[in-house]
Amino acid sequence: MAEKTNRVTVEIFGENYALKGNVEPEQVVQLAAILDKRMKKIARSNPKLPPIKVAVLAALHIVDEYLKLEEDYIALIDEMKK
């Protein structure tokens, strides 16, 4: 049985994006809201940056947080194995 394809439109940094995929629409809306909030925060601190650079900086910040959480997770798993 094929997975259901969901469609959702989200607004990120003033732009609308019509997205489709296997992810639940509520999760996509949540992801978009997190990215939008991060981009707006960066733009407030750097008002002259073009949107593409704001997006790249937001992506870098989010990936940095992800990597730190991944390291913490691995350390926790290692600690639990001892």
mmCIF file of the N, C-alpha and C atoms, coordinates in Angstrom:
data_MODEL
# 
_entry.id   MODEL 
# 
loop_
_atom_site.group_PDB 
_atom_site.id 
_atom_site.type_symbol 
_atom_site.label_atom_id 
_atom_site.label_alt_id 
_atom_site.label_comp_id 
_atom_site.label_asym_id 
_atom_site.label_entity_id 
_atom_site.label_seq_id 
_atom_site.pdbx_PDB_ins_code 
_atom_site.Cartn_x 
_atom_site.Cartn_y 
_atom_site.Cartn_z 
_atom_site.occupancy 
_atom_site.B_iso_or_equiv 
_atom_site.pdbx_formal_charge 
_atom_site.auth_seq_id 
_atom_site.auth_comp_id 
_atom_site.auth_asym_id 
_atom_site.auth_atom_id 
_atom_site.pdbx_PDB_model_num 
ATOM 1   N N  . MET A 1 1  ? 0.839  -1.178 0.000  1.00 0.00 ? 1  MET A N  1 
ATOM 2   C CA . MET A 1 1  ? 0.000  0.000  0.000  1.00 0.00 ? 1  MET A CA 1 
ATOM 3   C C  . MET A 1 1  ? 0.885  1.242  0.000  1.00 0.00 ? 1  MET A C  1 
ATOM 4   N N  . ALA A 1 2  ? 0.585  2.175  -0.874 1.00 0.00 ? 2  ALA A N  1 
ATOM 5   C CA . ALA A 1 2  ? 1.386  3.400  -0.986 1.00 0.00 ? 2  ALA A CA 1 
ATOM 6   C C  . ALA A 1 2  ? 1.069  4.344  0.168  1.00 0.00 ? 2  ALA A C  1 
ATOM 7   N N  . GLU A 1 3  ? 2.103  5.069  0.587  1.00 0.00 ? 3  GLU A N  1 
ATOM 8   C CA . GLU A 1 3  ? 1.895  6.053  1.648  1.00 0.00 ? 3  GLU A CA 1 
ATOM 9   C C  . GLU A 1 3  ? 1.102  7.232  1.101  1.00 0.00 ? 3  GLU A C  1 
ATOM 10  N N  . LYS A 1 4  ? 0.309  7.828  1.956  1.00 0.00 ? 4  LYS A N  1 
ATOM 11  C CA . LYS A 1 4  ? -0.488 8.981  1.564  1.00 0.00 ? 4  LYS A CA 1 
ATOM 12  C C  . LYS A 1 4  ? 0.417  10.194 1.395  1.00 0.00 ? 4  LYS A C  1 
ATOM 13  N N  . THR A 1 5  ? 0.204  10.931 0.316  1.00 0.00 ? 5  THR A N  1 
ATOM 14  C CA . THR A 1 5  ? 0.939  12.171 0.100  1.00 0.00 ? 5  THR A CA 1 
ATOM 15  C C  . THR A 1 5  ? 0.107  13.312 0.661  1.00 0.00 ? 5  THR A C  1 
ATOM 16  N N  . ASN A 1 6  ? 0.680  14.032 1.601  1.00 0.00 ? 6  ASN A N  1 
ATOM 17  C CA . ASN A 1 6  ? 0.010  15.172 2.220  1.00 0.00 ? 6  ASN A CA 1 
ATOM 18  C C  . ASN A 1 6  ? 0.462  16.457 1.554  1.00 0.00 ? 6  ASN A C  1 
ATOM 19  N N  . ARG A 1 7  ? -0.437 17.427 1.521  1.00 0.00 ? 7  ARG A N  1 
ATOM 20  C CA . ARG A 1 7  ? -0.124 18.743 0.959  1.00 0.00 ? 7  ARG A CA 1 
ATOM 21  C C  . ARG A 1 7  ? -0.404 19.799 2.021  1.00 0.00 ? 7  ARG A C  1 
ATOM 22  N N  . VAL A 1 8  ? 0.480  20.772 2.080  1.00 0.00 ? 8  VAL A N  1 
ATOM 23  C CA . VAL A 1 8  ? 0.300  21.864 3.037  1.00 0.00 ? 8  VAL A CA 1 
ATOM 24  C C  . VAL A 1 8  ? 0.999  23.100 2.488  1.00 0.00 ? 8  VAL A C  1 
ATOM 25  N N  . THR A 1 9  ? 0.420  24.256 2.754  1.00 0.00 ? 9  THR A N  1 
ATOM 26  C CA . THR A 1 9  ? 1.046  25.522 2.383  1.00 0.00 ? 9  THR A CA 1 
ATOM 27  C C  . THR A 1 9  ? 1.489  26.211 3.664  1.00 0.00 ? 9  THR A C  1 
ATOM 28  N N  . VAL A 1 10 ? 2.739  26.631 3.681  1.00 0.00 ? 10 VAL A N  1 
ATOM 29  C CA . VAL A 1 10 ? 3.293  27.319 4.847  1.00 0.00 ? 10 VAL A CA 1 
ATOM 30  C C  . VAL A 1 10 ? 3.898  28.641 4.409  1.00 0.00 ? 10 VAL A C  1 
ATOM 31  N N  . GLU A 1 11 ? 4.009  29.546 5.360  1.00 0.00 ? 11 GLU A N  1 
ATOM 32  C CA . GLU A 1 11 ? 4.669  30.827 5.103  1.00 0.00 ? 11 GLU A CA 1 
ATOM 33  C C  . GLU A 1 11 ? 5.963  30.864 5.905  1.00 0.00 ? 11 GLU A C  1 
ATOM 34  N N  . ILE A 1 12 ? 7.050  31.133 5.198  1.00 0.00 ? 12 ILE A N  1 
ATOM 35  C CA . ILE A 1 12 ? 8.352  31.256 5.832  1.00 0.00 ? 12 ILE A CA 1 
ATOM 36  C C  . ILE A 1 12 ? 8.975  32.554 5.368  1.00 0.00 ? 12 ILE A C  1 
ATOM 37  N N  . PHE A 1 13 ? 9.215  33.442 6.309  1.00 0.00 ? 13 PHE A N  1 
ATOM 38  C CA . PHE A 1 13 ? 9.883  34.714 6.026  1.00 0.00 ? 13 PHE A CA 1 
ATOM 39  C C  . PHE A 1 13 ? 9.172  35.489 4.914  1.00 0.00 ? 13 PHE A C  1 
ATOM 40  N N  . GLY A 1 14 ? 7.831  35.493 5.001  1.00 0.00 ? 14 GLY A N  1 
ATOM 41  C CA . GLY A 1 14 ? 7.017  36.267 4.064  1.00 0.00 ? 14 GLY A CA 1 
ATOM 42  C C  . GLY A 1 14 ? 6.755  35.608 2.723  1.00 0.00 ? 14 GLY A C  1 
ATOM 43  N N  . GLU A 1 15 ? 7.234  34.398 2.530  1.00 0.00 ? 15 GLU A N  1 
ATOM 44  C CA . GLU A 1 15 ? 7.026  33.673 1.272  1.00 0.00 ? 15 GLU A CA 1 
ATOM 45  C C  . GLU A 1 15 ? 6.171  32.433 1.537  1.00 0.00 ? 15 GLU A C  1 
ATOM 46  N N  . ASN A 1 16 ? 5.234  32.169 0.636  1.00 0.00 ? 16 ASN A N  1 
ATOM 47  C CA . ASN A 1 16 ? 4.411  30.971 0.754  1.00 0.00 ? 16 ASN A CA 1 
ATOM 48  C C  . ASN A 1 16 ? 5.050  29.821 -0.007 1.00 0.00 ? 16 ASN A C  1 
ATOM 49  N N  . TYR A 1 17 ? 4.988  28.649 0.609  1.00 0.00 ? 17 TYR A N  1 
ATOM 50  C CA . TYR A 1 17 ? 5.533  27.441 0.008  1.00 0.00 ? 17 TYR A CA 1 
ATOM 51  C C  . TYR A 1 17 ? 4.466  26.353 0.047  1.00 0.00 ? 17 TYR A C  1 
ATOM 52  N N  . ALA A 1 18 ? 4.101  25.843 -1.117 1.00 0.00 ? 18 ALA A N  1 
ATOM 53  C CA . ALA A 1 18 ? 3.174  24.716 -1.209 1.00 0.00 ? 18 ALA A CA 1 
ATOM 54  C C  . ALA A 1 18 ? 4.024  23.452 -1.231 1.00 0.00 ? 18 ALA A C  1 
ATOM 55  N N  . LEU A 1 19 ? 3.875  22.643 -0.203 1.00 0.00 ? 19 LEU A N  1 
ATOM 56  C CA . LEU A 1 19 ? 4.721  21.468 -0.032 1.00 0.00 ? 19 LEU A CA 1 
ATOM 57  C C  . LEU A 1 19 ? 3.876  20.201 -0.051 1.00 0.00 ? 19 LEU A C  1 
ATOM 58  N N  . LYS A 1 20 ? 4.470  19.128 -0.510 1.00 0.00 ? 20 LYS A N  1 
ATOM 59  C CA . LYS A 1 20 ? 3.798  17.834 -0.433 1.00 0.00 ? 20 LYS A CA 1 
ATOM 60  C C  . LYS A 1 20 ? 4.818  16.778 -0.051 1.00 0.00 ? 20 LYS A C  1 
ATOM 61  N N  . GLY A 1 21 ? 4.339  15.776 0.664  1.00 0.00 ? 21 GLY A N  1 
ATOM 62  C CA . GLY A 1 21 ? 5.226  14.710 1.103  1.00 0.00 ? 21 GLY A CA 1 
ATOM 63  C C  . GLY A 1 21 ? 4.507  13.772 2.048  1.00 0.00 ? 21 GLY A C  1 
ATOM 64  N N  . ASN A 1 22 ? 5.263  12.865 2.644  1.00 0.00 ? 22 ASN A N  1 
ATOM 65  C CA . ASN A 1 22 ? 4.691  11.865 3.544  1.00 0.00 ? 22 ASN A CA 1 
ATOM 66  C C  . ASN A 1 22 ? 4.591  12.345 4.986  1.00 0.00 ? 22 ASN A C  1 
ATOM 67  N N  . VAL A 1 23 ? 5.147  13.503 5.281  1.00 0.00 ? 23 VAL A N  1 
ATOM 68  C CA . VAL A 1 23 ? 5.133  14.047 6.640  1.00 0.00 ? 23 VAL A CA 1 
ATOM 69  C C  . VAL A 1 23 ? 3.750  14.632 6.926  1.00 0.00 ? 23 VAL A C  1 
ATOM 70  N N  . GLU A 1 24 ? 3.300  14.465 8.152  1.00 0.00 ? 24 GLU A N  1 
ATOM 71  C CA . GLU A 1 24 ? 2.001  15.021 8.544  1.00 0.00 ? 24 GLU A CA 1 
ATOM 72  C C  . GLU A 1 24 ? 2.017  16.544 8.410  1.00 0.00 ? 24 GLU A C  1 
ATOM 73  N N  . PRO A 1 25 ? 0.929  17.138 7.906  1.00 0.00 ? 25 PRO A N  1 
ATOM 74  C CA . PRO A 1 25 ? 0.886  18.597 7.716  1.00 0.00 ? 25 PRO A CA 1 
ATOM 75  C C  . PRO A 1 25 ? 1.190  19.385 8.988  1.00 0.00 ? 25 PRO A C  1 
ATOM 76  N N  . GLU A 1 26 ? 0.738  18.892 10.136 1.00 0.00 ? 26 GLU A N  1 
ATOM 77  C CA . GLU A 1 26 ? 0.982  19.598 11.394 1.00 0.00 ? 26 GLU A CA 1 
ATOM 78  C C  . GLU A 1 26 ? 2.472  19.699 11.688 1.00 0.00 ? 26 GLU A C  1 
ATOM 79  N N  . GLN A 1 27 ? 3.213  18.658 11.359 1.00 0.00 ? 27 GLN A N  1 
ATOM 80  C CA . GLN A 1 27 ? 4.653  18.688 11.592 1.00 0.00 ? 27 GLN A CA 1 
ATOM 81  C C  . GLN A 1 27 ? 5.329  19.673 10.646 1.00 0.00 ? 27 GLN A C  1 
ATOM 82  N N  . VAL A 1 28 ? 4.885  19.716 9.404  1.00 0.00 ? 28 VAL A N  1 
ATOM 83  C CA . VAL A 1 28 ? 5.458  20.659 8.436  1.00 0.00 ? 28 VAL A CA 1 
ATOM 84  C C  . VAL A 1 28 ? 5.194  22.089 8.889  1.00 0.00 ? 28 VAL A C  1 
ATOM 85  N N  . VAL A 1 29 ? 3.992  22.350 9.368  1.00 0.00 ? 29 VAL A N  1 
ATOM 86  C CA . VAL A 1 29 ? 3.653  23.686 9.875  1.00 0.00 ? 29 VAL A CA 1 
ATOM 87  C C  . VAL A 1 29 ? 4.555  24.035 11.054 1.00 0.00 ? 29 VAL A C  1 
ATOM 88  N N  . GLN A 1 30 ? 4.794  23.088 11.938 1.00 0.00 ? 30 GLN A N  1 
ATOM 89  C CA . GLN A 1 30 ? 5.669  23.330 13.087 1.00 0.00 ? 30 GLN A CA 1 
ATOM 90  C C  . GLN A 1 30 ? 7.100  23.606 12.630 1.00 0.00 ? 30 GLN A C  1 
ATOM 91  N N  . LEU A 1 31 ? 7.605  22.822 11.699 1.00 0.00 ? 31 LEU A N  1 
ATOM 92  C CA . LEU A 1 31 ? 8.959  23.035 11.179 1.00 0.00 ? 31 LEU A CA 1 
ATOM 93  C C  . LEU A 1 31 ? 9.085  24.412 10.536 1.00 0.00 ? 31 LEU A C  1 
ATOM 94  N N  . ALA A 1 32 ? 8.083  24.775 9.741  1.00 0.00 ? 32 ALA A N  1 
ATOM 95  C CA . ALA A 1 32 ? 8.100  26.076 9.072  1.00 0.00 ? 32 ALA A CA 1 
ATOM 96  C C  . ALA A 1 32 ? 8.077  27.212 10.089 1.00 0.00 ? 32 ALA A C  1 
ATOM 97  N N  . ALA A 1 33 ? 7.302  27.049 11.152 1.00 0.00 ? 33 ALA A N  1 
ATOM 98  C CA . ALA A 1 33 ? 7.224  28.086 12.183 1.00 0.00 ? 33 ALA A CA 1 
ATOM 99  C C  . ALA A 1 33 ? 8.568  28.266 12.883 1.00 0.00 ? 33 ALA A C  1 
ATOM 100 N N  . ILE A 1 34 ? 9.258  27.164 13.147 1.00 0.00 ? 34 ILE A N  1 
ATOM 101 C CA . ILE A 1 34 ? 10.580 27.243 13.779 1.00 0.00 ? 34 ILE A CA 1 
ATOM 102 C C  . ILE A 1 34 ? 11.557 27.968 12.868 1.00 0.00 ? 34 ILE A C  1 
ATOM 103 N N  . LEU A 1 35 ? 11.567 27.598 11.594 1.00 0.00 ? 35 LEU A N  1 
ATOM 104 C CA . LEU A 1 35 ? 12.468 28.240 10.642 1.00 0.00 ? 35 LEU A CA 1 
ATOM 105 C C  . LEU A 1 35 ? 12.128 29.716 10.474 1.00 0.00 ? 35 LEU A C  1 
ATOM 106 N N  . ASP A 1 36 ? 10.841 30.032 10.368 1.00 0.00 ? 36 ASP A N  1 
ATOM 107 C CA . ASP A 1 36 ? 10.406 31.421 10.218 1.00 0.00 ? 36 ASP A CA 1 
ATOM 108 C C  . ASP A 1 36 ? 10.857 32.264 11.408 1.00 0.00 ? 36 ASP A C  1 
ATOM 109 N N  . LYS A 1 37 ? 10.661 31.730 12.604 1.00 0.00 ? 37 LYS A N  1 
ATOM 110 C CA . LYS A 1 37 ? 11.067 32.448 13.823 1.00 0.00 ? 37 LYS A CA 1 
ATOM 111 C C  . LYS A 1 37 ? 12.571 32.692 13.834 1.00 0.00 ? 37 LYS A C  1 
ATOM 112 N N  . ARG A 1 38 ? 13.345 31.669 13.475 1.00 0.00 ? 38 ARG A N  1 
ATOM 113 C CA . ARG A 1 38 ? 14.804 31.796 13.463 1.00 0.00 ? 38 ARG A CA 1 
ATOM 114 C C  . ARG A 1 38 ? 15.245 32.829 12.424 1.00 0.00 ? 38 ARG A C  1 
ATOM 115 N N  . MET A 1 39 ? 14.640 32.787 11.238 1.00 0.00 ? 39 MET A N  1 
ATOM 116 C CA . MET A 1 39 ? 15.019 33.735 10.186 1.00 0.00 ? 39 MET A CA 1 
ATOM 117 C C  . MET A 1 39 ? 14.684 35.169 10.596 1.00 0.00 ? 39 MET A C  1 
ATOM 118 N N  . LYS A 1 40 ? 13.532 35.367 11.207 1.00 0.00 ? 40 LYS A N  1 
ATOM 119 C CA . LYS A 1 40 ? 13.146 36.712 11.648 1.00 0.00 ? 40 LYS A CA 1 
ATOM 120 C C  . LYS A 1 40 ? 14.094 37.228 12.727 1.00 0.00 ? 40 LYS A C  1 
ATOM 121 N N  . LYS A 1 41 ? 14.513 36.350 13.616 1.00 0.00 ? 41 LYS A N  1 
ATOM 122 C CA . LYS A 1 41 ? 15.463 36.749 14.661 1.00 0.00 ? 41 LYS A CA 1 
ATOM 123 C C  . LYS A 1 41 ? 16.787 37.179 14.041 1.00 0.00 ? 41 LYS A C  1 
ATOM 124 N N  . ILE A 1 42 ? 17.284 36.421 13.089 1.00 0.00 ? 42 ILE A N  1 
ATOM 125 C CA . ILE A 1 42 ? 18.540 36.763 12.414 1.00 0.00 ? 42 ILE A CA 1 
ATOM 126 C C  . ILE A 1 42 ? 18.387 38.062 11.639 1.00 0.00 ? 42 ILE A C  1 
ATOM 127 N N  . ALA A 1 43 ? 17.261 38.230 10.962 1.00 0.00 ? 43 ALA A N  1 
ATOM 128 C CA . ALA A 1 43 ? 17.026 39.445 10.170 1.00 0.00 ? 43 ALA A CA 1 
ATOM 129 C C  . ALA A 1 43 ? 16.952 40.683 11.058 1.00 0.00 ? 43 ALA A C  1 
ATOM 130 N N  . ARG A 1 44 ? 16.389 40.543 12.253 1.00 0.00 ? 44 ARG A N  1 
ATOM 131 C CA . ARG A 1 44 ? 16.337 41.689 13.175 1.00 0.00 ? 44 ARG A CA 1 
ATOM 132 C C  . ARG A 1 44 ? 17.741 42.112 13.591 1.00 0.00 ? 44 ARG A C  1 
ATOM 133 N N  . SER A 1 45 ? 18.611 41.140 13.779 1.00 0.00 ? 45 SER A N  1 
ATOM 134 C CA . SER A 1 45 ? 19.987 41.444 14.177 1.00 0.00 ? 45 SER A CA 1 
ATOM 135 C C  . SER A 1 45 ? 20.847 41.930 13.017 1.00 0.00 ? 45 SER A C  1 
ATOM 136 N N  . ASN A 1 46 ? 20.458 41.573 11.796 1.00 0.00 ? 46 ASN A N  1 
ATOM 137 C CA . ASN A 1 46 ? 21.226 41.915 10.592 1.00 0.00 ? 46 ASN A CA 1 
ATOM 138 C C  . ASN A 1 46 ? 20.267 42.402 9.509  1.00 0.00 ? 46 ASN A C  1 
ATOM 139 N N  . PRO A 1 47 ? 19.675 43.591 9.679  1.00 0.00 ? 47 PRO A N  1 
ATOM 140 C CA . PRO A 1 47 ? 18.604 44.024 8.777  1.00 0.00 ? 47 PRO A CA 1 
ATOM 141 C C  . PRO A 1 47 ? 19.009 44.216 7.316  1.00 0.00 ? 47 PRO A C  1 
ATOM 142 N N  . LYS A 1 48 ? 20.279 44.324 7.029  1.00 0.00 ? 48 LYS A N  1 
ATOM 143 C CA . LYS A 1 48 ? 20.701 44.542 5.642  1.00 0.00 ? 48 LYS A CA 1 
ATOM 144 C C  . LYS A 1 48 ? 20.990 43.241 4.889  1.00 0.00 ? 48 LYS A C  1 
ATOM 145 N N  . LEU A 1 49 ? 20.933 42.111 5.566  1.00 0.00 ? 49 LEU A N  1 
ATOM 146 C CA . LEU A 1 49 ? 21.201 40.835 4.900  1.00 0.00 ? 49 LEU A CA 1 
ATOM 147 C C  . LEU A 1 49 ? 20.068 40.478 3.942  1.00 0.00 ? 49 LEU A C  1 
ATOM 148 N N  . PRO A 1 50 ? 20.411 40.012 2.746  1.00 0.00 ? 50 PRO A N  1 
ATOM 149 C CA . PRO A 1 50 ? 19.365 39.539 1.830  1.00 0.00 ? 50 PRO A CA 1 
ATOM 150 C C  . PRO A 1 50 ? 18.751 38.239 2.359  1.00 0.00 ? 50 PRO A C  1 
ATOM 151 N N  . PRO A 1 51 ? 17.521 37.952 1.980  1.00 0.00 ? 51 PRO A N  1 
ATOM 152 C CA . PRO A 1 51 ? 16.826 36.768 2.501  1.00 0.00 ? 51 PRO A CA 1 
ATOM 153 C C  . PRO A 1 51 ? 17.591 35.455 2.328  1.00 0.00 ? 51 PRO A C  1 
ATOM 154 N N  . ILE A 1 52 ? 18.290 35.278 1.230  1.00 0.00 ? 52 ILE A N  1 
ATOM 155 C CA . ILE A 1 52 ? 19.006 34.013 1.030  1.00 0.00 ? 52 ILE A CA 1 
ATOM 156 C C  . ILE A 1 52 ? 20.104 33.832 2.079  1.00 0.00 ? 52 ILE A C  1 
ATOM 157 N N  . LYS A 1 53 ? 20.771 34.920 2.435  1.00 0.00 ? 53 LYS A N  1 
ATOM 158 C CA . LYS A 1 53 ? 21.814 34.821 3.460  1.00 0.00 ? 53 LYS A CA 1 
ATOM 159 C C  . LYS A 1 53 ? 21.200 34.600 4.834  1.00 0.00 ? 53 LYS A C  1 
ATOM 160 N N  . VAL A 1 54 ? 20.048 35.202 5.075  1.00 0.00 ? 54 VAL A N  1 
ATOM 161 C CA . VAL A 1 54 ? 19.327 34.956 6.330  1.00 0.00 ? 54 VAL A CA 1 
ATOM 162 C C  . VAL A 1 54 ? 18.974 33.470 6.419  1.00 0.00 ? 54 VAL A C  1 
ATOM 163 N N  . ALA A 1 55 ? 18.506 32.906 5.310  1.00 0.00 ? 55 ALA A N  1 
ATOM 164 C CA . ALA A 1 55 ? 18.132 31.487 5.286  1.00 0.00 ? 55 ALA A CA 1 
ATOM 165 C C  . ALA A 1 55 ? 19.343 30.590 5.540  1.00 0.00 ? 55 ALA A C  1 
ATOM 166 N N  . VAL A 1 56 ? 20.469 30.917 4.918  1.00 0.00 ? 56 VAL A N  1 
ATOM 167 C CA . VAL A 1 56 ? 21.672 30.104 5.109  1.00 0.00 ? 56 VAL A CA 1 
ATOM 168 C C  . VAL A 1 56 ? 22.141 30.182 6.560  1.00 0.00 ? 56 VAL A C  1 
ATOM 169 N N  . LEU A 1 57 ? 22.137 31.373 7.135  1.00 0.00 ? 57 LEU A N  1 
ATOM 170 C CA . LEU A 1 57 ? 22.538 31.506 8.542  1.00 0.00 ? 57 LEU A CA 1 
ATOM 171 C C  . LEU A 1 57 ? 21.596 30.729 9.457  1.00 0.00 ? 57 LEU A C  1 
ATOM 172 N N  . ALA A 1 58 ? 20.298 30.808 9.173  1.00 0.00 ? 58 ALA A N  1 
ATOM 173 C CA . ALA A 1 58 ? 19.331 30.059 9.978  1.00 0.00 ? 58 ALA A CA 1 
ATOM 174 C C  . ALA A 1 58 ? 19.597 28.561 9.864  1.00 0.00 ? 58 ALA A C  1 
ATOM 175 N N  . ALA A 1 59 ? 19.865 28.100 8.661  1.00 0.00 ? 59 ALA A N  1 
ATOM 176 C CA . ALA A 1 59 ? 20.160 26.676 8.463  1.00 0.00 ? 59 ALA A CA 1 
ATOM 177 C C  . ALA A 1 59 ? 21.410 26.267 9.234  1.00 0.00 ? 59 ALA A C  1 
ATOM 178 N N  . LEU A 1 60 ? 22.438 27.094 9.190  1.00 0.00 ? 60 LEU A N  1 
ATOM 179 C CA . LEU A 1 60 ? 23.669 26.785 9.919  1.00 0.00 ? 60 LEU A CA 1 
ATOM 180 C C  . LEU A 1 60 ? 23.427 26.718 11.423 1.00 0.00 ? 60 LEU A C  1 
ATOM 181 N N  . HIS A 1 61 ? 22.637 27.646 11.948 1.00 0.00 ? 61 HIS A N  1 
ATOM 182 C CA . HIS A 1 61 ? 22.324 27.642 13.380 1.00 0.00 ? 61 HIS A CA 1 
ATOM 183 C C  . HIS A 1 61 ? 21.569 26.370 13.755 1.00 0.00 ? 61 HIS A C  1 
ATOM 184 N N  . ILE A 1 62 ? 20.599 26.003 12.928 1.00 0.00 ? 62 ILE A N  1 
ATOM 185 C CA . ILE A 1 62 ? 19.787 24.825 13.226 1.00 0.00 ? 62 ILE A CA 1 
ATOM 186 C C  . ILE A 1 62 ? 20.625 23.554 13.146 1.00 0.00 ? 62 ILE A C  1 
ATOM 187 N N  . VAL A 1 63 ? 21.480 23.455 12.138 1.00 0.00 ? 63 VAL A N  1 
ATOM 188 C CA . VAL A 1 63 ? 22.348 22.277 12.016 1.00 0.00 ? 63 VAL A CA 1 
ATOM 189 C C  . VAL A 1 63 ? 23.326 22.213 13.185 1.00 0.00 ? 63 VAL A C  1 
ATOM 190 N N  . ASP A 1 64 ? 23.834 23.358 13.621 1.00 0.00 ? 64 ASP A N  1 
ATOM 191 C CA . ASP A 1 64 ? 24.730 23.389 14.776 1.00 0.00 ? 64 ASP A CA 1 
ATOM 192 C C  . ASP A 1 64 ? 24.018 22.837 16.009 1.00 0.00 ? 64 ASP A C  1 
ATOM 193 N N  . GLU A 1 65 ? 22.787 23.275 16.228 1.00 0.00 ? 65 GLU A N  1 
ATOM 194 C CA . GLU A 1 65 ? 22.015 22.760 17.360 1.00 0.00 ? 65 GLU A CA 1 
ATOM 195 C C  . GLU A 1 65 ? 21.792 21.257 17.226 1.00 0.00 ? 65 GLU A C  1 
ATOM 196 N N  . TYR A 1 66 ? 21.480 20.817 16.019 1.00 0.00 ? 66 TYR A N  1 
ATOM 197 C CA . TYR A 1 66 ? 21.260 19.391 15.778 1.00 0.00 ? 66 TYR A CA 1 
ATOM 198 C C  . TYR A 1 66 ? 22.509 18.581 16.116 1.00 0.00 ? 66 TYR A C  1 
ATOM 199 N N  . LEU A 1 67 ? 23.656 19.030 15.636 1.00 0.00 ? 67 LEU A N  1 
ATOM 200 C CA . LEU A 1 67 ? 24.898 18.299 15.890 1.00 0.00 ? 67 LEU A CA 1 
ATOM 201 C C  . LEU A 1 67 ? 25.227 18.240 17.378 1.00 0.00 ? 67 LEU A C  1 
ATOM 202 N N  . LYS A 1 68 ? 24.984 19.340 18.087 1.00 0.00 ? 68 LYS A N  1 
ATOM 203 C CA . LYS A 1 68 ? 25.219 19.341 19.536 1.00 0.00 ? 68 LYS A CA 1 
ATOM 204 C C  . LYS A 1 68 ? 24.289 18.351 20.242 1.00 0.00 ? 68 LYS A C  1 
ATOM 205 N N  . LEU A 1 69 ? 23.026 18.330 19.828 1.00 0.00 ? 69 LEU A N  1 
ATOM 206 C CA . LEU A 1 69 ? 22.083 17.382 20.420 1.00 0.00 ? 69 LEU A CA 1 
ATOM 207 C C  . LEU A 1 69 ? 22.461 15.942 20.093 1.00 0.00 ? 69 LEU A C  1 
ATOM 208 N N  . GLU A 1 70 ? 22.921 15.720 18.871 1.00 0.00 ? 70 GLU A N  1 
ATOM 209 C CA . GLU A 1 70 ? 23.351 14.382 18.476 1.00 0.00 ? 70 GLU A CA 1 
ATOM 210 C C  . GLU A 1 70 ? 24.546 13.923 19.314 1.00 0.00 ? 70 GLU A C  1 
ATOM 211 N N  . GLU A 1 71 ? 25.501 14.817 19.536 1.00 0.00 ? 71 GLU A N  1 
ATOM 212 C CA . GLU A 1 71 ? 26.655 14.492 20.381 1.00 0.00 ? 71 GLU A CA 1 
ATOM 213 C C  . GLU A 1 71 ? 26.209 14.166 21.802 1.00 0.00 ? 71 GLU A C  1 
ATOM 214 N N  . ASP A 1 72 ? 25.295 14.980 22.333 1.00 0.00 ? 72 ASP A N  1 
ATOM 215 C CA . ASP A 1 72 ? 24.781 14.731 23.681 1.00 0.00 ? 72 ASP A CA 1 
ATOM 216 C C  . ASP A 1 72 ? 24.071 13.378 23.749 1.00 0.00 ? 72 ASP A C  1 
ATOM 217 N N  . TYR A 1 73 ? 23.312 13.060 22.724 1.00 0.00 ? 73 TYR A N  1 
ATOM 218 C CA . TYR A 1 73 ? 22.585 11.795 22.673 1.00 0.00 ? 73 TYR A CA 1 
ATOM 219 C C  . TYR A 1 73 ? 23.557 10.615 22.662 1.00 0.00 ? 73 TYR A C  1 
ATOM 220 N N  . ILE A 1 74 ? 24.574 10.694 21.824 1.00 0.00 ? 74 ILE A N  1 
ATOM 221 C CA . ILE A 1 74 ? 25.568 9.622  21.741 1.00 0.00 ? 74 ILE A CA 1 
ATOM 222 C C  . ILE A 1 74 ? 26.289 9.456  23.078 1.00 0.00 ? 74 ILE A C  1 
ATOM 223 N N  . ALA A 1 75 ? 26.639 10.572 23.707 1.00 0.00 ? 75 ALA A N  1 
ATOM 224 C CA . ALA A 1 75 ? 27.305 10.509 25.012 1.00 0.00 ? 75 ALA A CA 1 
ATOM 225 C C  . ALA A 1 75 ? 26.390 9.868  26.051 1.00 0.00 ? 75 ALA A C  1 
ATOM 226 N N  . LEU A 1 76 ? 25.110 10.189 26.008 1.00 0.00 ? 76 LEU A N  1 
ATOM 227 C CA . LEU A 1 76 ? 24.154 9.612  26.950 1.00 0.00 ? 76 LEU A CA 1 
ATOM 228 C C  . LEU A 1 76 ? 24.010 8.108  26.729 1.00 0.00 ? 76 LEU A C  1 
ATOM 229 N N  . ILE A 1 77 ? 23.914 7.701  25.476 1.00 0.00 ? 77 ILE A N  1 
ATOM 230 C CA . ILE A 1 77 ? 23.816 6.271  25.163 1.00 0.00 ? 77 ILE A CA 1 
ATOM 231 C C  . ILE A 1 77 ? 25.070 5.539  25.642 1.00 0.00 ? 77 ILE A C  1 
ATOM 232 N N  . ASP A 1 78 ? 26.232 6.127  25.376 1.00 0.00 ? 78 ASP A N  1 
ATOM 233 C CA . ASP A 1 78 ? 27.494 5.522  25.831 1.00 0.00 ? 78 ASP A CA 1 
ATOM 234 C C  . ASP A 1 78 ? 27.524 5.402  27.350 1.00 0.00 ? 78 ASP A C  1 
ATOM 235 N N  . GLU A 1 79 ? 27.051 6.417  28.033 1.00 0.00 ? 79 GLU A N  1 
ATOM 236 C CA . GLU A 1 79 ? 27.033 6.402  29.499 1.00 0.00 ? 79 GLU A CA 1 
ATOM 237 C C  . GLU A 1 79 ? 26.087 5.316  30.017 1.00 0.00 ? 79 GLU A C  1 
ATOM 238 N N  . MET A 1 80 ? 24.966 5.148  29.342 1.00 0.00 ? 80 MET A N  1 
ATOM 239 C CA . MET A 1 80 ? 23.995 4.135  29.761 1.00 0.00 ? 80 MET A CA 1 
ATOM 240 C C  . MET A 1 80 ? 24.529 2.720  29.552 1.00 0.00 ? 80 MET A C  1 
ATOM 241 N N  . LYS A 1 81 ? 25.417 2.544  28.593 1.00 0.00 ? 81 LYS A N  1 
ATOM 242 C CA . LYS A 1 81 ? 25.984 1.222  28.309 1.00 0.00 ? 81 LYS A CA 1 
ATOM 243 C C  . LYS A 1 81 ? 27.004 0.801  29.361 1.00 0.00 ? 81 LYS A C  1 
ATOM 244 N N  . LYS A 1 82 ? 27.526 1.753  30.111 1.00 0.00 ? 82 LYS A N  1 
ATOM 245 C CA . LYS A 1 82 ? 28.553 1.450  31.120 1.00 0.00 ? 82 LYS A CA 1 
ATOM 246 C C  . LYS A 1 82 ? 27.952 0.820  32.356 1.00 0.00 ? 82 LYS A C  1 
# 
